[in-house]
C-alpha cells in the first residue's frame, strides 16, 4: 500500500513541511551566509521553522520536527533519549553541522563527530533553519550534508513569559517555561525544562521499558555598552539519563539489560559586537563540552565507557556594506578540539580558518554570492573550498535559484586514534549542485517550489568489517581488528528532487506538504558498487493541515510516509517503509491559556528506523500552555 501511496503524494501534495519553507516578503534567513538576508536573495535551499509551527505541532523533541522537512530523514535507536541521527539529502548523520545559539555543538568524542539529537528538546527553541547541501565557506568542516541552526528564545521589548506542561503515554511528563525581556540597554532570556518518561524497550523484542530523564536550561544576556557596541552572552545546559539495552551473555544477542547512559552538555558563547558605520564586527569565544558515561551494573558501579569531548572556538567576523549593491563578509577562526575515551587516551587537534564571500546585486532582482575558505588543519595541512549561488527574484512571485557548494570534513579524533581507528584516514570532500524555482501566487496564499540536487562525496569515512585474511596481514589496517575498522571508501553520490506546496485558501486553514526523492549510492568499485547507502529511504513525503474554528478551537493532522531502505551498506537487512499519522487539537481559554492534546501514530503502525530497535505505537498526550 505504501508503494502505491507515495507516487500519489508526489504528484498531488508535494510541498514544504511548513509554510516558512518558501520565501515571502517577511522571510529572513542567516544560515546561508551567516548574515541576515531576505530569502529571495538566497540561492541555496533553506527551510525555516518558527515558534508558531513548533507550538501548532505540539512538538517535544526537535528531531520530530526535522523529520517532516524536505530532504531530511531521522533514525532513532529506541525510545526518547536514544541516539538520534539526522541525515540531510542522503548524507551521513555525522555530516550534519548543528549550531545552537552560535555554538557548534557536534561532539568531538563521538565516533563520527556528529551531534546526537536525542537530548535536544523544543521547549526553549524559537527558530530552526535547515540548510540543505554542503556549505563549507561560512561554516567550515562538517557541513557536508547541511546545517541545522537552532535559535533559542530571543528577547523582545517588554517582558514575555510562557510555560507548558503535558502528560501522556508511558507516564511521560514534560514541563518547560521561560521568561524574556528587553528594557533600554539590557535584554535577557531564561528557559528551563524537565522531561521524564518510562519509554519503550530499546530492543524491539524486549519487554522491559527503557526510561529517559532530562533537566535542561538555556539563557541569554545582551548589554549595549555604547552606541553600536554590545556584549552578548549565551549558555545552554542539559543533564540527561537514558536506559539502554545490550548484548547479554550467554547468547550475546540484542535484548533487555540494566545498562544506562548519562550525558551532560554545556555550551557557551561570549561575543562583542561593534558597528562602525557600514562595517559590523563580531568577536566571539564559544565552547562546547560534552561528557558521556555508559554504565553496566552487571560489571560494577564504574562506567563501562566514557567519552569526554570539548571544542573551543575563537572567531572574528566582519560584515561590510560597501554599497547597496555590494556586501562583503569575511572571518577568521581557530578551533581546538580534544577528547578522552574509556581507555583514558587523550587526543587533541585544531584548525585555523580564513574565509570570505561577496554578495553582489548587479541589478535589483539578481543576487550573486561567491566565496572561498581555507582551512589549515594541524594534521592535514591546507584545504581550500569554494561556494557560489545565485537568486533571481522575478516579478509575479517567481524566484529562480542555483548554487554550487563544497564540503570538507577531517577524520575525527576517535576515527584516528580510538579502539577502531586508523591513523591513515584522509579527509572527506564533497561537492553539490542544486537548481530550484519558487513560485508564489494568489497574493501569497499559494507557494510552490521545485529543487534538484546532485552531491558527490569522495573519501567518505565508514566503519567496515575485517575479513579473517585481512586480520592476518601483519601491519595491515585490519591486523588484530576482529570487530572492524574505520576506513575511507572512494565515492558516494546522492541526487534527487524536492517538491513543495503551501496553501492558505482562507485565513483559518493552512495546508503544507513535501515530497523528496533521494538516490544515495555507494559508487566505490567493488562488491557494494551501486548499492543504496544504509538507512537512506529513497522516498519521503509529509503533509500537514491545520484549521481554526470560529470559536478558537484548532484542529490539525500530519501524515508522514517513509519509503523502504536497508539497515546496512551491504543491503542484507531490509527496513520496510511505513506511514505515520497524528492528530492534534488546541482550545484557547481567554488570551493567556490553552488546553491541547494529540495522538501520535494513530493507526498504531509497526515499523523500525534501525533494525532490531523498538519504536512507539499509538500514544496520546495532553497539556496546558500559558503565555503572559
N, C-alpha and C positions, 0 to 999 in steps of 0.2 A: 504493500500500500504506500509506503513512504516513497518508493521509487517513482510511483505514478503521481504523487502529490507534488514532488519537488519541481518538475517542469511547469506545472500549473502555477505554482508560486512564482517561478522565474518569469513567466510570461505576464502574469496578471497583477502581482502585488510586489514587484521588485522595488525596493526603496530603502532609504536610510532608517536606522533604528530609532532615531529621534529627529524631530523637525530641525534641530540645530545642525544636522549633518550638512545641510545645503546653505549656501550663502544668502543673506538678506542684508538690508541696509544697516542693521544694528549688530551684525556679527563681527567680532574682533577676535583674532587668534594670535598667539605668541609663539607656539611651538615650532612653526615652520622656520623662522629666522631668529628666534629668541628676542624679538622686539615686537610690540603690538602692531598688527596690520589688519586692515579691512580684509575679510575673507575673499573678496573679489580680486584682491591683488596677489593672492597666494596660488601658485601653480601646482602645489602638492595636495595630496588627498588628506584632509583633516576632518575628523568628527569631533563635535563639541557636545558634551552632556552637561547641562546646567542643573542647579538645585531644584528647579521646578520639576524636571524629569525624575530626579532622584526621589523626591517626595511622592510624585504621582505613582511611581513603580513600587513604592514602599520598600526600597532596597535596603538590605542589611549589609551584604558583602559586595564590595566593588566589582569583583570578578563576575558576578551575576549580571551586572550592567554591561560589562565589556563583552560578554558572550552574545549579546544581541546587537552588536555594532558590526558594520560591514567589514569583511575580511578577517575577522577575529574568531579563533576557536579556543576553548578553555577545557582543560582536563584537571581533575582533582582526584587524589589518591584516598578516597573515602569521604567522610563527613566534614562538617565545619572544622576548620583548623588544620586539615590535612594538606599536604603540599599541593599547591595550585599553580599550574603553568598557563601562561597566556601566549599564544602564537599568533603572529600577525602575518597574513599573506603567506602562510606555509613556512615561515622561518622557524628556527628553534625557539623555545621559550626563553632560553638564555640569551637570545639575540634581541630581546626587547629591553630597551633602556627605560627605567622608571625614575621619575623625578617627583619628589614631594616637597612643595614649597621651596623650590630652587635647589634642593639637595638630591644628588644622585644616590639612590638607595640600593642599587644592586649589591649583592653580598659577596665580598671577596673570598670568603671562606667556603662558599658553596661550590660544588664541583665545576659547574659551568659559569659561575659568576653571575647567575641570574637573580631575579627577585621573586620571592615566594609570596604570591598574592593571598595566601591563606589567612593572614592576620590583618589584612587591610580592610577595615570596616568603613561604612559610608556615613557614620554619624556626623563627622566634622567636615566632610567633603563638600565644597561649594561648587567646584567645577572640574571637569575632566576633559582634557584634549588628547585625542588619539591620532598621531601622525603615522600614516601607513607607508612603509618603504624606507630604505636607507637614507640617513640624513647626517652624515658624519661631519660636515663642515661646521655647523654651530655646536653639535653635541658630542663629537668625538667617538671614541670606542664604544662598542656595544649597541649602537643604533643601527644595526644591520636590518632587522625586521621592521623596526619602527620605534616610536617614542610614546610612552603614556605619561602625560604631565598632569599631576594631581595638585589642585589648589584647595587648601582648607579655608575656613570662614574668613572673609575679607571684611574688615570693619568699615562701616558707613557712618555718616554724620548722625549724632544722637546715640541712643542706646537701643540695641536689639537683643532679645533673648529668645531662645527656643529650646524645647525639650521634647523627648519622645520616649515612650515605653511600650513594649509589646511582649506578649506571651503566646506560646503555641506549642506545636508538636515537639515531642521528646523533651518536655519540661524546659523548653528554651525561653530564656528571659534576656531581653536586650533593652538597655536603657542608655540614653545619651542626652546631653544637654550642653548648652553653651551660652555665653554672653559676649557681645562685641559692641564696640562703640568708638566714636571719634569726637573729640572736642578740642578745638584750637590746634595746637601743635602736636597733640598726643593722640594716638589711636592704638587700640589693642583688641585682642580676642582671646578667649579661653574656652576650651571644649574638653569634656571628659565623657568617657563611655565605659560600659560594662556589658559583657555578654557571657552567658552560661548556658550550656546545653548538654543533655545526656547523649546526643548524637545518634549515630548508627554504627554498625560494625564496619570497621575499615575493610575487613576481609568479607568479600561478597558471600561466602559460605559460612561466615561466623554467626554466632548467636549473642555474643556479648557486646553491648553498646560501648563505643569509644567516645568519651565526652570531651568537651572543649570549654576553656575559660579564658577570658581576656579582660585585663584592665588597660585603659589607654587614655591619653591626654595629648592635647596639642595647644600651642599658644603662639601669639604674635604680639609684638610691641614695636610701634613706629614713633619716632620723635623727630620733628622738624626743628633743627637747631639753628638754622639761619635760612634766609630766602634761597631756595634751590638746593639746600643741603639737608640731608636727613639720615638718620640711623635706623636700621631695620634689623630686628631680632626675631628669630622664629625657632620653635622647638617642637619635637614630636617624640612621644614615648609610648611603648606598648610592652606589656608583660603578658605572655601567653603560655598556656599549657594545653597539650592535646594528648589523648590516649592513642596508642598505636597497636597494631597487630604485627606479628613477625613470623619467624620460621622455627618453631619449637621442635626439639627432638621428641621422639626418635625419627619421625618421618621428614622433618625439615621442609614441610610444605606450608604455604601461607595460611595462617589460622589465628584464632584468638590467642593473645598473650596479655601480660600485665605491663608491657612496655609503655613508656610515655616520653614526651619530649617537652622541654621548656625553652622558650625563646624570649630574649629581651632585645628590644630595638630602641636605639636613641639616635635621633637625627637633629642636627643643629645648624643654624645659619646666622651669621653676623655680617651685615653689609653696611657700607657707607655709600650714599648716593649724592652726587654733586652735579648740578647743571650749570653750565657757563654758556649762556646764550643758546646757540644751536647744538652745542656739544653736551651730551649727557654721559656721565661717567658712573660706573659702579665698581666698587672694590669689595670683595667678599671672601669670607672663610667659611667652609662648610665641613661638617664631619658626619660620618655615618658609622655607627658602632653596633655590631650585631653579635650577640652571644647565643649559641645554641648548645644544649646539653640533652643527650638521649640517655634514658635510664632503663635498665632491665633488672627488676628486683630479684629475678632468679639467680643473678650473679653478684648481688650485694647492693650496697647503697651508693657506691660511687658511680659517676657517669660511665656508660659504656662507650660513649662517643662525645667529643667536644669539638666545637667549631667556634673560633674567635676571628671575626672579620672586622677590619677597620679601614676606612678610607678618609683621607684628609685632602681638601682641595683649596687652593689659593687662586682666585680669579680676578681678572680685570676685564671689563667690557666697556667699550665706547660706542656711542650711537651719535653720529654727526649728520645733521640735515644740511647738506651743502646748499641745497635749494629745494624748491617744491618738487623738482623732478629727479633729484639725486640724493640718495641716503647711503651713508657708509657705516657699516657695523663691523667691529673688529674686537678680538680678545686675545689675552694671554693667560694660560692656565698651567698650574702644576698640581699633579695628583700623586699622592703617596698612598700605597695600599700595603696591607700586611695581613697575614693570617697565621693562626696556630691550630694544628689539628690534634687528634686524640693521641698521637704519639709525642706530643709536646714539641714538634718541629716548628720552628718559627721561620717564616719566609717573608720577604718584602720586595717590592719593586716600585717603579714610579715612571711617570711620563710627563714631559714638558711639551706644551702645545701652543701654537700660534695660528690664528685663523682670521679670515676677513671675508666680507661679502659686500657687494654693491647692489642696491635696489634702485633701479632706474625706470623712470616713466617718460619715454621719448614722446608719447602722446598721452592724452588723458586716459584713454581706455586701456592702454597696454602697460603692464608692469613686468619688467625683466629683472631677475635676481640671479646672480652668479657669485660663486665663492670658492675659496681654496683653504685647505687646512694642512698643516704639517705637524705631525706628532713625533717627538724624539723619545723613543722608549728606551729605558735603561738596559733592557735585554736585547731588543730587536732593532735598535737604531732608528733611522728616519723612515717615516711612512707619510706619503702625501696623498690626499684625497680631494676630489672636486665635486661640485654640485651646481646645478643651474635649473631654473624653472621660469615659465612664462605664463601670464594670465591675461587674457584679452576679454574685457568686460564690454560686450556689445550692447546696443540698445535693445529694448524689448526683453530684458531679463536673461540674455544669453551670455554665459561666461565659458570661454574655451581655456583649458588648462593643459600644460605639458611640463614634464620635469625629468631630469636625469640626476640621480644621486648615487654616491658611492659610500661604502661602509668598510670599516676596519676594526678588527677585534683581536687583540693579542691573547694567547693562551692564558688561562687563569693560573694562579699560583698552585692551586690544587691539581690542575691538569699537568703541570710541570713537575711538581715535587710531592704530590700526595701518594697514597698507597698504590694507586693505579696510574700514576703519572708517567710521562715520557718527556725527558728534557730536550728532545729533538723536534718538538712540535713547532710549526710555523704559523704565523697569524692567518686568520680568516680574512678574506676580502670579498666584497660584493659590489655589484652594480645593478641599478634598477632604472627602468624607463617606464613612465606611465603617461597616458593621454586621456583626457576626460572632457566632458561637457556638462555644465549645469544649466538648467532652464527654469525660470520662474514664470508663472502666468496667473491670470485671474487676480491681479492685484496682490500677488504674493501668497495666495491661498493654495496654489499648486506649485510644487517644486519637484523637479526630476533631475537625475544625474546618471551618467554612464562613465565608468573608468576602466581602461585596460591597463594592465601592468605586466612587466616581464623582468624577473630578477634572476641573476646568475651569481651563485656563491662558489668561490674556489677555496680549496684547502679547509673545508669545513671540518671541525673537530667533533668526533663522535667517540663513544665508548664501544669497543668491539671485543668479541671473544677471541681467545687464542687457541689454536689447534694444538694437539699434542706434539706435532712435528715442530711447530714454531717455538713451543716452550723448551724444546730440547736444544735449540740453537744457542750456544754459549755467546753471551754478549748481545744477543738479539733483543728486539723490542719486547718480545713475549717471554723471554727467559725467566723462569720461576714466577710466571704470572698466570696461575691456573684459572683465575676468575676473569681475566681480560685486561685491557689497557686502553688509554686514550690515544687516538691516532688521527691523522688527517686523512680525509677522503678527497679525491681530486676535484669533484664538481657536483653541485646540485642546482636544480633550476626550479623556479616557481613562476607560473604565468597564469593569468586569469582575468576575469571580468567582475566588476562590482556594479550593480544596478540599484537605482533608488527612486523612491517616490514618497512625497509627503503631501497630505491633502487636509485642508481645513474647509470643508464645504460650507459650514456655518460655525459661528464662534464657539458654541458649546461642544462641537465634535471635532476631534483630531484623529487622523489615521496616518500611520507611517509603517514602512516595511523595507526590507532589503533582501537581495539575493546575491550570493557570491559563488563563483565557480573558480576553484583553485586546482591547478595541475602541478603538484610538487613532487619532483622525482629525483632519484639518485642517478646522476649521469656519469658515474665513475666506471670505467671499463672493468668488467668482471662479472661475477655471478649475480650481483644485485643491480646491474645496469638496467635502467628503465623502470625500476620498481618504485611505487609510491613511498614517500617518506613516512615514517611512523607517526600515527596519531594526527594525520592531516586529512580530514574529510574533504572530499572533492567539492561537495556542495553544502552550502549553508544558507538558510533562509529564516527570516524573522518578520513578524507582523504584529503591530500593536494598535489598539483603538481605545480611546477614552471619550466618554460623553458625560456632560454635566447637566443634570435635570434642572428645571426652573427653580425648584426649592433648595438647590445646593448639593444634593446627593450626586456623587461622581461614581460612575461605573467604568471599569476597564478590563481589558484582557490582552494577553500576549501569547503568541504561538511561536515556537522555535522548532525548526526542522534541521537535523544534522545528518549528513549522509554517511555511508559506510566508510570505514578506514581500516588500517592494520595497526596492531599494537607494537610491531617490531619492524626493523628495517628489512629483514628477510621475507616479510609478508607471510609468515607462518600462522599467526594468530589474528583472526579477523574480529573487528569490532562492528557489530551491526548498527546501522543508522537508527535514529529514534526521533520521535516527535514529543514535545513537551508543551502543555498548555496551562496557563494560570489565569485566574480571575481575581478581581480586586474591587473594593468599594470604599468610599470615604464619605462621611456625613459631618459637615461642619455644625458646630453648636456655638452660635454667636460668631464674633470676629476672631476669637483667640483660641478656641478649642476645636478639635475634630476627633471623631472616632473613625477607625479604619480597620479593615480586615482583608485577608487574601487567602486563597487556596492555591498552592503550587502543585504542579504535576497532577492536575485534576483527574486525568484518566488513569492515574496510578501506573504509568508506563514503567517497564523493567528494562534497564539499559546499563551500559558501562562506558565510561570515558577512558579508563585504564583497565586492562584485563585483570580480573581477579579482585578488583576493588568495588566495594559497595557504593550505591547511590541512593538518594532519597526517593521514596514513593510519595504517595499523596500526603500533603502536610498543610495544616491550617494554622493561621496566626491572626491575632487581633491586638489592637493597641490604641493609644491615645497620643495625639500630637498637640503641643501648646506653642503658641507664638505670642510674644509680648513686645 
